[in-house]
Amino acid sequence: MARTCQMTGKKPLTGNNVSHSHNRTKRRFLPNLQKKRIWIQELNRFVTLKLSARALKTISKNGTSEIARMIQEKKIKVH
């Protein structure tokens, strides 16, 4: 799987490295992805997801009901 957050859909962005002499070379800005095993109360099981740090903060604030809904609607593929 590519470097994509399974919940928010964040992907790498592209940009430029700019040197002191103002030469530009291409670079990638990668999302801060973490592989986490999370207990989903609604499904009564653990799921392993590749999530961005922002998604982890959202889950800890709002709970896992959003993930359970996305899994049931087949928006998130879980093994």
N, C-alpha and C positions, 0 to 999 in steps of 0.2 A: 504494500500500500504506500502511496505517496505521502509526503510530509504535509498532511492535512488534518486539522482538528475534526474529529467525528461529530462533535456537537455543533460547533459554530461554523465550520467550513473554512476556517482561516487557512490560507496557503502562502507559500513564499512570495515575496514581492521582489521586483528588480529595481536597481538604481545604479548610481555611479560612485566609485571611489574617486575623490578629487585630491590630487597631490598639491604640494606647495606651489609648484609651477603651473597649476591648474590643468594638468593632464587628466583626462577622464578615462577610467576603465570600468567595465561592467562588474557588478557584484550582485549578490542575492541577500535579502533580508529574510532569515528563516524564522518561523513562529516558534515560540517557546513551548514545545510539545513534551508531555510527560505521559508515560504509560502507567495507568492506574487501574487497580482492581477495586471496584466499588460494589457495596451491598445495595441491592435494589429491593426495598421492602415490598413494593407492589407485586413484583415478580417472584419474590421469595428465593432469590439466588444472587450470586456474585456475577458481575460482568467485567471484562477487561476492555478498557477503552484507551485510545490515544487522544488525549485532551490538551488544549492549550492552558496556560496558567490562568488566563482570564476565565475560561470555562470552569476550572476547578474552584475559583473564588465564587462564581455564580452558583455552583452546585452547593457549596458549603453555606451560602446565604439562603438559597431558596429551597433546597432539598432535591431529592432524586426523582420526584414525580414527573418532571419534564423529560428526563432520560427514559423512564418507563413508557411514557406516551410515545416518544419517538421510536423506541424499539418495537412497540406494538403496531405502529403504523408503517413499519419496515423502512423508516428513514435512516436508521443506524443498523449496520450489519454487525452482528455479534456472533462470535464462534462459540 
